Amino acid sequence: MAKFKFRLQPLLNIKIQLEDSAKNELGKAVQKLEEEKEIAKSLLRHREKYINEFQEKTSKMVRIDELRSYTMYISRLAKNIDDQNKNIKDASDNVDKYREELIKIVKERKILETLREKKYNEYLIEMSKDEQKRMDEIVSYKYTDNEI
C-alpha cells in the first residue's frame, strides 16, 4: 500500500509558518499599542497635575512669569498629548493591518487543511477499494483452485 502524500504539504507548511510569524507580529503590534496608550495616560496625569498646580498658584500671589511658564508648559503637554493620540491611531491602524493579514493567512491555511482532509478521505476510500479487490481476487483464486 502506498503511503498518503499530500502534494501541497510544503505550501501548507509555509502557511503554518507564516501564520506563526503573523501571530508574533500582531502580538508585537498590540504590545506597542498598549505602550502608546500608557504614555498617553501618563501625559494626561502629568497635565492634570500641572493644571491643578496652576490653579493653586493663581489663587495666591505669584509672579506673572511663573504663571506664564505654567501655561506654556501645559500647552506643550497638550500638544504632546495630541501627538501621542496620533501615535495611538497609527499603532491601532498597524494592529488592524496585522490582524487582517493574520485572518487572510488563517483562511488560506484552513482551505489547504480542508483540501488535505478531502484528499486523505479519497485516499482511504481508494485503499479500501484496493483492499476489497485483493480480497475478491484471493477468494476467486481459492474458489477456482478448489474447482480444479
N, CA, C and O atoms as a GROMACS GRO file, in nm:
protein
  592
    1MET      N    1   0.083  -0.119   0.000
    1MET     CA    2   0.000   0.000   0.000
    1MET      C    3   0.087   0.125   0.000
    1MET      O    4   0.184   0.135   0.075
    2ALA      N    5   0.050   0.216  -0.085
    2ALA     CA    6   0.124   0.343  -0.093
    2ALA      C    7   0.084   0.433   0.024
    2ALA      O    8  -0.032   0.439   0.064
    3LYS      N    9   0.183   0.502   0.077
    3LYS     CA   10   0.159   0.593   0.188
    3LYS      C   11   0.094   0.720   0.134
    3LYS      O   12   0.124   0.765   0.023
    4PHE      N   13   0.003   0.779   0.215
    4PHE     CA   14  -0.064   0.902   0.174
    4PHE      C   15   0.037   1.015   0.165
    4PHE      O   16   0.117   1.037   0.256
    5LYS      N   17   0.031   1.087   0.053
    5LYS     CA   18   0.120   1.202   0.034
    5LYS      C   19   0.036   1.315  -0.025
    5LYS      O   20  -0.020   1.304  -0.134
    6PHE      N   21   0.030   1.425   0.051
    6PHE     CA   22  -0.043   1.544   0.007
    6PHE      C   23   0.055   1.631  -0.070
    6PHE      O   24   0.153   1.679  -0.013
    7ARG      N   25   0.029   1.651  -0.197
    7ARG     CA   26   0.128   1.721  -0.280
    7ARG      C   27   0.141   1.870  -0.247
    7ARG      O   28   0.240   1.932  -0.285
    8LEU      N   29   0.043   1.927  -0.177
    8LEU     CA   30   0.051   2.068  -0.136
    8LEU      C   31   0.100   2.084   0.008
    8LEU      O   32   0.089   2.192   0.067
    9GLN      N   33   0.154   1.975   0.066
    9GLN     CA   34   0.202   1.981   0.204
    9GLN      C   35   0.310   2.088   0.225
    9GLN      O   36   0.306   2.158   0.326
   10PRO      N   37   0.406   2.104   0.131
   10PRO     CA   38   0.505   2.211   0.151
   10PRO      C   39   0.440   2.350   0.160
   10PRO      O   40   0.482   2.434   0.239
   11LEU      N   41   0.339   2.373   0.078
   11LEU     CA   42   0.267   2.501   0.082
   11LEU      C   43   0.193   2.516   0.216
   11LEU      O   44   0.192   2.624   0.275
   12LEU      N   45   0.132   2.409   0.262
   12LEU     CA   46   0.064   2.411   0.392
   12LEU      C   47   0.163   2.440   0.504
   12LEU      O   48   0.133   2.518   0.595
   13ASN      N   49   0.280   2.380   0.497
   13ASN     CA   50   0.384   2.406   0.598
   13ASN      C   51   0.425   2.552   0.598
   13ASN      O   52   0.445   2.612   0.704
   14ILE      N   53   0.438   2.610   0.480
   14ILE     CA   54   0.474   2.752   0.469
   14ILE      C   55   0.363   2.838   0.529
   14ILE      O   56   0.391   2.935   0.600
   15LYS      N   57   0.238   2.804   0.500
   15LYS     CA   58   0.125   2.880   0.556
   15LYS      C   59   0.124   2.874   0.709
   15LYS      O   60   0.093   2.973   0.775
   16ILE      N   61   0.158   2.758   0.764
   16ILE     CA   62   0.164   2.744   0.909
   16ILE      C   63   0.274   2.833   0.966
   16ILE      O   64   0.255   2.898   1.069
   17GLN      N   65   0.389   2.835   0.899
   17GLN     CA   66   0.499   2.922   0.944
   17GLN      C   67   0.460   3.069   0.932
   17GLN      O   68   0.489   3.149   1.021
   18LEU      N   69   0.396   3.104   0.821
   18LEU     CA   70   0.351   3.243   0.803
   18LEU      C   71   0.249   3.282   0.910
   18LEU      O   72   0.250   3.395   0.959
   19GLU      N   73   0.163   3.189   0.945
   19GLU     CA   74   0.063   3.216   1.049
   19GLU      C   75   0.131   3.243   1.183
   19GLU      O   76   0.095   3.336   1.255
   20ASP      N   77   0.229   3.160   1.217
   20ASP     CA   78   0.303   3.181   1.342
   20ASP      C   79   0.372   3.317   1.342
   20ASP      O   80   0.370   3.389   1.442
   21SER      N   81   0.433   3.350   1.230
   21SER     CA   82   0.502   3.479   1.218
   21SER      C   83   0.402   3.594   1.230
   21SER      O   84   0.430   3.693   1.297
   22ALA      N   85   0.288   3.581   1.165
   22ALA     CA   86   0.185   3.686   1.170
   22ALA      C   87   0.131   3.702   1.312
   22ALA      O   88   0.102   3.814   1.356
   23LYS      N   89   0.117   3.591   1.384
   23LYS     CA   90   0.072   3.599   1.524
   23LYS      C   91   0.174   3.676   1.608
   23LYS      O   92   0.137   3.759   1.692
   24ASN      N   93   0.302   3.648   1.585
   24ASN     CA   94   0.406   3.720   1.658
   24ASN      C   95   0.403   3.869   1.627
   24ASN      O   96   0.412   3.952   1.717
   25GLU      N   97   0.390   3.902   1.499
   25GLU     CA   98   0.386   4.042   1.458
   25GLU      C   99   0.263   4.113   1.517
   25GLU      O  100   0.272   4.227   1.561
   26LEU      N  101   0.151   4.043   1.516
   26LEU     CA  102   0.029   4.101   1.576
   26LEU      C  103   0.049   4.124   1.725
   26LEU      O  104   0.009   4.227   1.779
   27GLY      N  105   0.111   4.028   1.791
   27GLY     CA  106   0.138   4.044   1.934
   27GLY      C  107   0.226   4.164   1.963
   27GLY      O  108   0.202   4.239   2.057
   28LYS      N  109   0.329   4.182   1.881
   28LYS     CA  110   0.417   4.298   1.897
   28LYS      C  111   0.342   4.428   1.873
   28LYS      O  112   0.360   4.526   1.945
   29ALA      N  113   0.256   4.428   1.772
   29ALA     CA  114   0.179   4.549   1.740
   29ALA      C  115   0.082   4.583   1.853
   29ALA      O  116   0.065   4.700   1.887
   30VAL      N  117   0.019   4.482   1.910
   30VAL     CA  118  -0.074   4.504   2.022
   30VAL      C  119   0.003   4.558   2.143
   30VAL      O  120  -0.043   4.648   2.212
   31GLN      N  121   0.120   4.501   2.167
   31GLN     CA  122   0.203   4.548   2.278
   31GLN      C  123   0.243   4.694   2.257
   31GLN      O  124   0.240   4.774   2.351
   32LYS      N  125   0.281   4.728   2.134
   32LYS     CA  126   0.319   4.866   2.103
   32LYS      C  127   0.200   4.960   2.125
   32LYS      O  128   0.216   5.069   2.180
   33LEU      N  129   0.081   4.917   2.084
   33LEU     CA  130  -0.040   4.998   2.104
   33LEU      C  131  -0.063   5.022   2.253
   33LEU      O  132  -0.093   5.134   2.294
   34GLU      N  133  -0.049   4.918   2.334
   34GLU     CA  134  -0.069   4.933   2.478
   34GLU      C  135   0.035   5.028   2.538
   34GLU      O  136   0.003   5.107   2.627
   35GLU      N  137   0.158   5.019   2.490
   35GLU     CA  138   0.262   5.111   2.539
   35GLU      C  139   0.228   5.255   2.504
   35GLU      O  140   0.245   5.345   2.587
   36GLU      N  141   0.180   5.277   2.383
   36GLU     CA  142   0.142   5.413   2.341
   36GLU      C  143   0.026   5.466   2.426
   36GLU      O  144   0.024   5.583   2.462
   37LYS      N  145  -0.069   5.378   2.458
   37LYS     CA  146  -0.182   5.419   2.543
   37LYS      C  147  -0.133   5.455   2.683
   37LYS      O  148  -0.182   5.551   2.743
   38GLU      N  149  -0.037   5.379   2.734
   38GLU     CA  150   0.017   5.409   2.867
   38GLU      C  151   0.090   5.544   2.868
   38GLU      O  152   0.079   5.620   2.964
   39ILE      N  153   0.162   5.573   2.761
   39ILE     CA  154   0.230   5.702   2.751
   39ILE      C  155   0.127   5.815   2.752
   39ILE      O  156   0.146   5.916   2.820
   40ALA      N  157   0.018   5.796   2.678
   40ALA     CA  158  -0.088   5.898   2.673
   40ALA      C  159  -0.149   5.918   2.812
   40ALA      O  160  -0.173   6.032   2.854
   41LYS      N  161  -0.175   5.809   2.882
   41LYS     CA  162  -0.231   5.820   3.018
   41LYS      C  163  -0.136   5.895   3.109
   41LYS      O  164  -0.178   5.979   3.190
   42SER      N  165  -0.009   5.866   3.097
   42SER     CA  166   0.092   5.933   3.179
   42SER      C  167   0.095   6.083   3.149
   42SER      O  168   0.102   6.165   3.240
   43LEU      N  169   0.089   6.117   3.021
   43LEU     CA  170   0.087   6.259   2.983
   43LEU      C  171  -0.038   6.329   3.037
   43LEU      O  172  -0.030   6.442   3.085
   44LEU      N  173  -0.151   6.262   3.030
   44LEU     CA  174  -0.275   6.321   3.082
   44LEU      C  175  -0.267   6.344   3.234
   44LEU      O  176  -0.308   6.448   3.284
   45ARG      N  177  -0.213   6.245   3.305
   45ARG     CA  178  -0.197   6.261   3.450
   45ARG      C  179  -0.102   6.378   3.480
   45ARG      O  180  -0.128   6.458   3.570
   46HIS      N  181   0.005   6.384   3.406
   46HIS     CA  182   0.104   6.491   3.423
   46HIS      C  183   0.040   6.628   3.398
   46HIS      O  184   0.061   6.723   3.473
   47ARG      N  185  -0.039   6.636   3.291
   47ARG     CA  186  -0.106   6.761   3.258
   47ARG      C  187  -0.204   6.801   3.368
   47ARG      O  188  -0.210   6.917   3.409
   48GLU      N  189  -0.282   6.704   3.416
   48GLU     CA  190  -0.377   6.732   3.525
   48GLU      C  191  -0.304   6.784   3.649
   48GLU      O  192  -0.351   6.878   3.714
   49LYS      N  193  -0.192   6.725   3.679
   49LYS     CA  194  -0.114   6.768   3.795
   49LYS      C  195  -0.073   6.915   3.780
   49LYS      O  196  -0.087   6.994   3.874
   50TYR      N  197  -0.024   6.949   3.662
   50TYR     CA  198   0.021   7.087   3.640
   50TYR      C  199  -0.096   7.185   3.632
   50TYR      O  200  -0.081   7.301   3.672
   51ILE      N  201  -0.208   7.143   3.582
   51ILE     CA  202  -0.327   7.229   3.581
   51ILE      C  203  -0.370   7.259   3.724
   51ILE      O  204  -0.402   7.373   3.758
   52ASN      N  205  -0.369   7.155   3.808
   52ASN     CA  206  -0.404   7.175   3.950
   52ASN      C  207  -0.306   7.269   4.019
   52ASN      O  208  -0.345   7.357   4.095
   53GLU      N  209  -0.178   7.250   3.991
   53GLU     CA  210  -0.077   7.339   4.049
   53GLU      C  211  -0.097   7.482   4.000
   53GLU      O  212  -0.085   7.578   4.077
   54PHE      N  213  -0.129   7.494   3.872
   54PHE     CA  214  -0.152   7.627   3.813
   54PHE      C  215  -0.270   7.695   3.883
   54PHE      O  216  -0.263   7.814   3.915
   55GLN      N  217  -0.376   7.621   3.904
   55GLN     CA  218  -0.494   7.677   3.971
   55GLN      C  219  -0.462   7.719   4.114
   55GLN      O  220  -0.511   7.821   4.162
   56GLU      N  221  -0.380   7.641   4.182
   56GLU     CA  222  -0.339   7.679   4.317
   56GLU      C  223  -0.255   7.807   4.314
   56GLU      O  224  -0.271   7.895   4.398
   57LYS      N  225  -0.166   7.815   4.216
   57LYS     CA  226  -0.079   7.932   4.205
   57LYS      C  227  -0.159   8.058   4.173
   57LYS      O  228  -0.129   8.167   4.224
   58THR      N  229  -0.261   8.044   4.090
   58THR     CA  230  -0.339   8.162   4.052
   58THR      C  231  -0.419   8.216   4.170
   58THR      O  232  -0.453   8.335   4.172
   59SER      N  233  -0.450   8.131   4.266
   59SER     CA  234  -0.524   8.179   4.383
   59SER      C  235  -0.433   8.250   4.483
   59SER      O  236  -0.480   8.316   4.576
   60LYS      N  237  -0.303   8.238   4.464
   60LYS     CA  238  -0.206   8.304   4.552
   60LYS      C  239  -0.138   8.417   4.476
   60LYS      O  240  -0.158   8.435   4.356
   61MET      N  241  -0.060   8.488   4.547
   61MET     CA  242   0.020   8.593   4.483
   61MET      C  243   0.144   8.529   4.422
   61MET      O  244   0.233   8.483   4.493
   62VAL      N  245   0.148   8.527   4.290
   62VAL     CA  246   0.260   8.464   4.219
   62VAL      C  247   0.304   8.558   4.108
   62VAL      O  248   0.226   8.638   4.056
   63ARG      N  249   0.429   8.546   4.073
   63ARG     CA  250   0.481   8.630   3.965
   63ARG      C  251   0.420   8.586   3.832
   63ARG      O  252   0.389   8.469   3.810
   64ILE      N  253   0.406   8.683   3.746
   64ILE     CA  254   0.345   8.658   3.615
   64ILE      C  255   0.431   8.564   3.532
   64ILE      O  256   0.377   8.478   3.462
   65ASP      N  257   0.562   8.579   3.537
   65ASP     CA  258   0.647   8.492   3.456
   65ASP      C  259   0.635   8.346   3.499
   65ASP      O  260   0.650   8.256   3.416
   66GLU      N  261   0.609   8.320   3.627
   66GLU     CA  262   0.588   8.183   3.673
   66GLU      C  263   0.456   8.128   3.617
   66GLU      O  264   0.450   8.013   3.574
   67LEU      N  265   0.352   8.211   3.619
   67LEU     CA  266   0.224   8.169   3.561
   67LEU      C  267   0.237   8.145   3.411
   67LEU      O  268   0.180   8.051   3.356
   68ARG      N  269   0.312   8.232   3.345
   68ARG     CA  270   0.336   8.216   3.202
   68ARG      C  271   0.408   8.083   3.174
   68ARG      O  272   0.375   8.013   3.078
   69SER      N  273   0.505   8.050   3.258
   69SER     CA  274   0.577   7.923   3.242
   69SER      C  275   0.481   7.805   3.254
   69SER      O  276   0.489   7.709   3.178
   70TYR      N  277   0.391   7.813   3.352
   70TYR     CA  278   0.292   7.706   3.369
   70TYR      C  279   0.203   7.694   3.246
   70TYR      O  280   0.180   7.583   3.196
   71THR      N  281   0.153   7.806   3.196
   71THR     CA  282   0.063   7.799   3.080
   71THR      C  283   0.136   7.746   2.958
   71THR      O  284   0.080   7.669   2.880
   72MET      N  285   0.261   7.787   2.940
   72MET     CA  286   0.338   7.737   2.825
   72MET      C  287   0.362   7.586   2.839
   72MET      O  288   0.352   7.512   2.741
   73TYR      N  289   0.395   7.543   2.960
   73TYR     CA  290   0.421   7.401   2.982
   73TYR      C  291   0.294   7.318   2.962
   73TYR      O  292   0.297   7.211   2.902
   74ILE      N  293   0.183   7.369   3.013
   74ILE     CA  294   0.055   7.298   2.997
   74ILE      C  295   0.017   7.293   2.849
   74ILE      O  296  -0.035   7.191   2.802
   75SER      N  297   0.042   7.399   2.775
   75SER     CA  298   0.016   7.400   2.630
   75SER      C  299   0.105   7.298   2.560
   75SER      O  300   0.060   7.227   2.470
   76ARG      N  301   0.229   7.292   2.601
   76ARG     CA  302   0.322   7.195   2.542
   76ARG      C  303   0.275   7.052   2.571
   76ARG      O  304   0.280   6.965   2.484
   77LEU      N  305   0.230   7.028   2.693
   77LEU     CA  306   0.177   6.896   2.727
   77LEU      C  307   0.054   6.862   2.643
   77LEU      O  308   0.037   6.748   2.600
   78ALA      N  309  -0.031   6.961   2.618
   78ALA     CA  310  -0.149   6.939   2.534
   78ALA      C  311  -0.107   6.899   2.393
   78ALA      O  312  -0.167   6.810   2.332
   79LYS      N  313  -0.004   6.964   2.340
   79LYS     CA  314   0.047   6.928   2.207
   79LYS      C  315   0.107   6.787   2.209
   79LYS      O  316   0.086   6.709   2.117
   80ASN      N  317   0.180   6.756   2.315
   80ASN     CA  318   0.237   6.621   2.328
   80ASN      C  319   0.127   6.516   2.335
   80ASN      O  320   0.141   6.406   2.280
   81ILE      N  321   0.018   6.549   2.402
   81ILE     CA  322  -0.095   6.456   2.411
   81ILE      C  323  -0.158   6.437   2.273
   81ILE      O  324  -0.192   6.325   2.235
   82ASP      N  325  -0.173   6.545   2.197
   82ASP     CA  326  -0.224   6.534   2.060
   82ASP      C  327  -0.133   6.446   1.975
   82ASP      O  328  -0.179   6.359   1.901
   83ASP      N  329  -0.003   6.470   1.986
   83ASP     CA  330   0.093   6.388   1.912
   83ASP      C  331   0.084   6.242   1.954
   83ASP      O  332   0.091   6.151   1.870
   84GLN      N  333   0.068   6.220   2.083
   84GLN     CA  334   0.058   6.083   2.132
   84GLN      C  335  -0.069   6.017   2.083
   84GLN      O  336  -0.069   5.897   2.054
   85ASN      N  337  -0.178   6.092   2.074
   85ASN     CA  338  -0.302   6.036   2.019
   85ASN      C  339  -0.284   5.996   1.873
   85ASN      O  340  -0.342   5.897   1.829
   86LYS      N  341  -0.203   6.071   1.799
   86LYS     CA  342  -0.170   6.031   1.661
   86LYS      C  343  -0.090   5.902   1.661
   86LYS      O  344  -0.111   5.814   1.577
   87ASN      N  345   0.003   5.890   1.755
   87ASN     CA  346   0.081   5.767   1.767
   87ASN      C  347  -0.009   5.648   1.798
   87ASN      O  348   0.010   5.538   1.745
   88ILE      N  349  -0.108   5.671   1.885
   88ILE     CA  350  -0.204   5.565   1.918
   88ILE      C  351  -0.283   5.526   1.794
   88ILE      O  352  -0.305   5.407   1.770
   89LYS      N  353  -0.327   5.623   1.717
   89LYS     CA  354  -0.402   5.595   1.594
   89LYS      C  355  -0.317   5.513   1.498
   89LYS      O  356  -0.364   5.416   1.440
   90ASP      N  357  -0.190   5.553   1.480
   90ASP     CA  358  -0.100   5.478   1.392
   90ASP      C  359  -0.080   5.335   1.442
   90ASP      O  360  -0.084   5.240   1.364
   91ALA      N  361  -0.060   5.321   1.572
   91ALA     CA  362  -0.040   5.187   1.630
   91ALA      C  363  -0.166   5.103   1.615
   91ALA      O  364  -0.158   4.983   1.589
   92SER      N  365  -0.282   5.165   1.631
   92SER     CA  366  -0.408   5.094   1.614
   92SER      C  367  -0.428   5.050   1.469
   92SER      O  368  -0.472   4.938   1.443
   93ASP      N  369  -0.393   5.137   1.375
   93ASP     CA  370  -0.400   5.101   1.233
   93ASP      C  371  -0.306   4.985   1.203
   93ASP      O  372  -0.339   4.896   1.125
   94ASN      N  373  -0.189   4.987   1.266
   94ASN     CA  374  -0.092   4.880   1.247
   94ASN      C  375  -0.147   4.748   1.300
   94ASN      O  376  -0.130   4.644   1.237
   95VAL      N  377  -0.212   4.752   1.416
   95VAL     CA  378  -0.273   4.631   1.472
   95VAL      C  379  -0.380   4.578   1.376
   95VAL      O  380  -0.386   4.458   1.351
   96ASP      N  381  -0.462   4.667   1.323
   96ASP     CA  382  -0.566   4.625   1.227
   96ASP      C  383  -0.504   4.560   1.104
   96ASP      O  384  -0.554   4.460   1.054
   97LYS      N  385  -0.396   4.619   1.055
   97LYS     CA  386  -0.328   4.565   0.936
   97LYS      C  387  -0.278   4.423   0.964
   97LYS      O  388  -0.299   4.332   0.884
   98TYR      N  389  -0.211   4.404   1.078
   98TYR     CA  390  -0.159   4.271   1.111
   98TYR      C  391  -0.271   4.172   1.139
   98TYR      O  392  -0.259   4.054   1.107
   99ARG      N  393  -0.381   4.219   1.197
   99ARG     CA  394  -0.495   4.131   1.223
   99ARG      C  395  -0.556   4.083   1.091
   99ARG      O  396  -0.588   3.965   1.076
  100GLU      N  397  -0.573   4.175   0.996
  100GLU     CA  398  -0.628   4.137   0.865
  100GLU      C  399  -0.536   4.039   0.793
  100GLU      O  400  -0.582   3.944   0.730
  101GLU      N  401  -0.406   4.063   0.804
  101GLU     CA  402  -0.309   3.974   0.741
  101GLU      C  403  -0.318   3.834   0.803
  101GLU      O  404  -0.315   3.734   0.732
  102LEU      N  405  -0.329   3.829   0.935
  102LEU     CA  406  -0.340   3.700   1.004
  102LEU      C  407  -0.468   3.628   0.963
  102LEU      O  408  -0.466   3.508   0.938
  103ILE      N  409  -0.578   3.701   0.956
  103ILE     CA  410  -0.705   3.640   0.915
  103ILE      C  411  -0.694   3.580   0.775
  103ILE      O  412  -0.742   3.469   0.750
  104LYS      N  413  -0.630   3.653   0.685
  104LYS     CA  414  -0.612   3.604   0.547
  104LYS      C  415  -0.528   3.476   0.546
  104LYS      O  416  -0.563   3.379   0.478
  105ILE      N  417  -0.420   3.475   0.621
  105ILE     CA  418  -0.332   3.357   0.625
  105ILE      C  419  -0.405   3.238   0.687
  105ILE      O  420  -0.391   3.126   0.639
  106VAL      N  421  -0.481   3.262   0.793
  106VAL     CA  422  -0.556   3.154   0.858
  106VAL      C  423  -0.658   3.094   0.761
  106VAL      O  424  -0.674   2.972   0.755
  107LYS      N  425  -0.726   3.180   0.685
  107LYS     CA  426  -0.823   3.130   0.587
  107LYS      C  427  -0.754   3.042   0.483
  107LYS      O  428  -0.803   2.935   0.448
  108GLU      N  429  -0.639   3.088   0.434
  108GLU     CA  430  -0.565   3.010   0.334
  108GLU      C  431  -0.520   2.876   0.391
  108GLU      O  432  -0.527   2.773   0.324
  109ARG      N  433  -0.472   2.878   0.516
  109ARG     CA  434  -0.429   2.754   0.580
  109ARG      C  435  -0.547   2.658   0.597
  109ARG      O  436  -0.534   2.538   0.571
  110LYS      N  437  -0.662   2.710   0.640
  110LYS     CA  438  -0.779   2.625   0.660
  110LYS      C  439  -0.827   2.564   0.529
  110LYS      O  440  -0.870   2.449   0.525
  111ILE      N  441  -0.818   2.642   0.421
  111ILE     CA  442  -0.856   2.589   0.290
  111ILE      C  443  -0.766   2.471   0.254
  111ILE      O  444  -0.813   2.367   0.209
  112LEU      N  445  -0.635   2.489   0.275
  112LEU     CA  446  -0.541   2.382   0.244
  112LEU      C  447  -0.564   2.260   0.334
  112LEU      O  448  -0.555   2.146   0.287
  113GLU      N  449  -0.593   2.283   0.461
  113GLU     CA  450  -0.619   2.171   0.551
  113GLU      C  451  -0.747   2.097   0.513
  113GLU      O  452  -0.755   1.975   0.522
  114THR      N  453  -0.848   2.172   0.470
  114THR     CA  454  -0.972   2.109   0.425
  114THR      C  455  -0.946   2.025   0.300
  114THR      O  456  -0.996   1.913   0.288
  115LEU      N  457  -0.868   2.080   0.208
  115LEU     CA  458  -0.832   2.006   0.087
  115LEU      C  459  -0.753   1.880   0.124
  115LEU      O  460  -0.774   1.774   0.066
  116ARG      N  461  -0.662   1.894   0.219
  116ARG     CA  462  -0.582   1.779   0.262
  116ARG      C  463  -0.672   1.670   0.320
  116ARG      O  464  -0.655   1.552   0.289
  117GLU      N  465  -0.768   1.709   0.403
  117GLU     CA  466  -0.863   1.613   0.460
  117GLU      C  467  -0.943   1.543   0.350
  117GLU      O  468  -0.964   1.422   0.354
  118LYS      N  469  -0.987   1.621   0.253
  118LYS     CA  470  -1.064   1.565   0.142
  118LYS      C  471  -0.980   1.463   0.065
  118LYS      O  472  -1.026   1.354   0.033
  119LYS      N  473  -0.856   1.501   0.036
  119LYS     CA  474  -0.766   1.410  -0.038
  119LYS      C  475  -0.736   1.286   0.046
  119LYS      O  476  -0.725   1.176  -0.009
  120TYR      N  477  -0.721   1.303   0.177
  120TYR     CA  478  -0.694   1.189   0.263
  120TYR      C  479  -0.814   1.094   0.265
  120TYR      O  480  -0.796   0.972   0.261
  121ASN      N  481  -0.934   1.148   0.272
  121ASN     CA  482  -1.054   1.064   0.268
  121ASN      C  483  -1.065   0.991   0.135
  121ASN      O  484  -1.103   0.874   0.131
  122GLU      N  485  -1.032   1.060   0.025
  122GLU     CA  486  -1.031   0.994  -0.106
  122GLU      C  487  -0.928   0.881  -0.108
  122GLU      O  488  -0.954   0.774  -0.164
  123TYR      N  489  -0.814   0.905  -0.048
  123TYR     CA  490  -0.708   0.804  -0.039
  123TYR      C  491  -0.758   0.682   0.039
  123TYR      O  492  -0.736   0.568  -0.002
  124LEU      N  493  -0.826   0.708   0.153
  124LEU     CA  494  -0.877   0.597   0.233
  124LEU      C  495  -0.981   0.516   0.156
  124LEU      O  496  -0.983   0.393   0.163
  125ILE      N  497  -1.067   0.584   0.083
  125ILE     CA  498  -1.168   0.515   0.002
  125ILE      C  499  -1.100   0.430  -0.105
  125ILE      O  500  -1.138   0.316  -0.128
  126GLU      N  501  -1.000   0.486  -0.170
  126GLU     CA  502  -0.926   0.413  -0.274
  126GLU      C  503  -0.854   0.292  -0.215
  126GLU      O  504  -0.853   0.184  -0.274
  127MET      N  505  -0.795   0.311  -0.098
  127MET     CA  506  -0.726   0.199  -0.032
  127MET      C  507  -0.826   0.090   0.006
  127MET      O  508  -0.796  -0.029  -0.005
  128SER      N  509  -0.943   0.131   0.050
  128SER     CA  510  -1.047   0.035   0.085
  128SER      C  511  -1.092  -0.044  -0.038
  128SER      O  512  -1.112  -0.166  -0.031
  129LYS      N  513  -1.107   0.026  -0.150
  129LYS     CA  514  -1.144  -0.041  -0.275
  129LYS      C  515  -1.036  -0.139  -0.318
  129LYS      O  516  -1.066  -0.250  -0.360
  130ASP      N  517  -0.910  -0.097  -0.308
  130ASP     CA  518  -0.799  -0.185  -0.345
  130ASP      C  519  -0.796  -0.308  -0.256
  130ASP      O  520  -0.774  -0.420  -0.303
  131GLU      N  521  -0.818  -0.288  -0.128
  131GLU     CA  522  -0.818  -0.399  -0.032
  131GLU      C  523  -0.932  -0.496  -0.065
  131GLU      O  524  -0.914  -0.617  -0.062
  132GLN      N  525  -1.049  -0.440  -0.096
  132GLN     CA  526  -1.164  -0.524  -0.132
  132GLN      C  527  -1.136  -0.601  -0.261
  132GLN      O  528  -1.172  -0.718  -0.273
  133LYS      N  529  -1.071  -0.535  -0.356
  133LYS     CA  530  -1.038  -0.600  -0.483
  133LYS      C  531  -0.942  -0.717  -0.459
  133LYS      O  532  -0.958  -0.824  -0.517
  134ARG      N  533  -0.842  -0.694  -0.374
  134ARG     CA  534  -0.747  -0.802  -0.343
  134ARG      C  535  -0.817  -0.918  -0.273
  134ARG      O  536  -0.791  -1.035  -0.303
  135MET      N  537  -0.906  -0.885  -0.181
  135MET     CA  538  -0.979  -0.990  -0.112
  135MET      C  539  -1.065  -1.070  -0.210
  135MET      O  540  -1.072  -1.192  -0.201
  136ASP      N  541  -1.129  -0.999  -0.303
  136ASP     CA  542  -1.210  -1.067  -0.404
  136ASP      C  543  -1.123  -1.157  -0.491
  136ASP      O  544  -1.164  -1.268  -0.525
  137GLU      N  545  -1.003  -1.111  -0.526
  137GLU     CA  546  -0.912  -1.193  -0.607
  137GLU      C  547  -0.868  -1.317  -0.531
  137GLU      O  548  -0.859  -1.426  -0.588
  138ILE      N  549  -0.840  -1.300  -0.402
  138ILE     CA  550  -0.798  -1.414  -0.320
  138ILE      C  551  -0.912  -1.515  -0.311
  138ILE      O  552  -0.890  -1.636  -0.326
  139VAL      N  553  -1.032  -1.466  -0.286
  139VAL     CA  554  -1.149  -1.555  -0.277
  139VAL      C  555  -1.172  -1.623  -0.412
  139VAL      O  556  -1.199  -1.743  -0.418
  140SER      N  557  -1.161  -1.547  -0.518
  140SER     CA  558  -1.181  -1.602  -0.652
  140SER      C  559  -1.074  -1.706  -0.683
  140SER      O  560  -1.104  -1.810  -0.741
  141TYR      N  561  -0.951  -1.680  -0.646
  141TYR     CA  562  -0.841  -1.773  -0.671
  141TYR      C  563  -0.862  -1.902  -0.593
  141TYR      O  564  -0.842  -2.011  -0.646
  142LYS      N  565  -0.903  -1.889  -0.466
  142LYS     CA  566  -0.928  -2.007  -0.385
  142LYS      C  567  -1.046  -2.086  -0.440
  142LYS      O  568  -1.044  -2.210  -0.439
  143TYR      N  569  -1.147  -2.017  -0.487
  143TYR     CA  570  -1.264  -2.083  -0.541
  143TYR      C  571  -1.227  -2.160  -0.668
  143TYR      O  572  -1.265  -2.276  -0.685
  144THR      N  573  -1.151  -2.094  -0.757
  144THR     CA  574  -1.111  -2.162  -0.881
  144THR      C  575  -1.012  -2.272  -0.851
  144THR      O  576  -1.009  -2.372  -0.923
  145ASP      N  577  -0.932  -2.258  -0.748
  145ASP     CA  578  -0.836  -2.360  -0.710
  145ASP      C  579  -0.909  -2.484  -0.658
  145ASP      O  580  -0.867  -2.597  -0.683
  146ASN      N  581  -1.018  -2.462  -0.585
  146ASN     CA  582  -1.097  -2.572  -0.532
  146ASN      C  583  -1.178  -2.641  -0.642
  146ASN      O  584  -1.207  -2.760  -0.631
  147GLU      N  585  -1.213  -2.569  -0.745
  147GLU     CA  586  -1.291  -2.623  -0.856
  147GLU      C  587  -1.207  -2.718  -0.940
  147GLU      O  588  -1.258  -2.814  -0.998
  148ILE      N  589  -1.080  -2.691  -0.946
  148ILE     CA  590  -0.994  -2.769  -1.035
  148ILE      C  591  -0.955  -2.897  -0.972
  148ILE      O  592  -0.883  -2.976  -1.033
   0.00000   0.00000   0.00000
